[in-house]
């Protein structure tokens, strides 16, 4: 009895998620995309100034606002 109830419950829950997923709205808004996630400067002499430019793209349908950046 417990096993059939568990099986029926599982099938019911899976069917709810299966059929409700197409009804979910697609996310709209800004979408930040980086062409490269990291850059290796390799060995750098102490005191030397180095820089690298990361290209940030917005592939969303709303303006992208970059408010805070923290180097890693």
FENUR-V321082 format. One record per residue. N is the residue number from 1. PHI is phi in whole degrees, -180 to 180 (NA if undefined). D_FIRST is the distance of its C-alpha to the first C-alpha in Angstrom with 2 decimals. Layout:
BEGIN
N;PHI;D_FIRST + N;PHI;D_FIRST
END
This chain:
BEGIN
1;NA;0.00 + 2;-64;3.81 + 3;-67;5.45 + 4;-69;5.36 + 5;-66;6.26 + 6;-64;8.64 + 7;-63;9.99 + 8;-64;10.67 + 9;-64;12.24 + 10;-63;14.27 + 11;-62;15.52 + 12;-62;16.48 + 13;-66;18.38 + 14;-63;20.08 + 15;-67;21.19 + 16;-63;22.67 + 17;-66;24.66 + 18;-64;25.64 + 19;-84;27.06 + 20;-87;28.63 + 21;-62;30.62 + 22;-68;33.35 + 23;-81;33.83 + 24;-67;34.75 + 25;-77;38.49 + 26;-73;40.51 + 27;-65;42.13 + 28;-121;45.78 + 29;137;48.36 + 30;-71;50.35 + 31;-138;49.17 + 32;-78;51.10 + 33;-129;51.59 + 34;-107;53.62 + 35;-68;55.19 + 36;-136;55.14 + 37;-85;52.99 + 38;-151;55.44 + 39;-141;58.97 + 40;-99;60.42 + 41;-79;64.00 + 42;60;64.36 + 43;-85;67.24 + 44;-127;69.33 + 45;-71;72.58 + 46;-60;72.55 + 47;89;74.04 + 48;-80;73.71 + 49;-87;72.25 + 50;-128;69.60 + 51;-151;67.52 + 52;-149;64.94 + 53;-103;63.82 + 54;-97;60.18 + 55;-88;59.71 + 56;-108;57.23 + 57;-117;56.05 + 58;-109;54.28 + 59;-103;52.18 + 60;-96;50.62 + 61;-110;51.84 + 62;-130;52.94 + 63;-61;55.64 + 64;-100;54.74 + 65;-112;56.10 + 66;-97;56.46 + 67;-98;56.93 + 68;-146;56.72 + 69;-128;57.10 + 70;-125;56.61 + 71;-67;57.86 + 72;-99;55.55
END
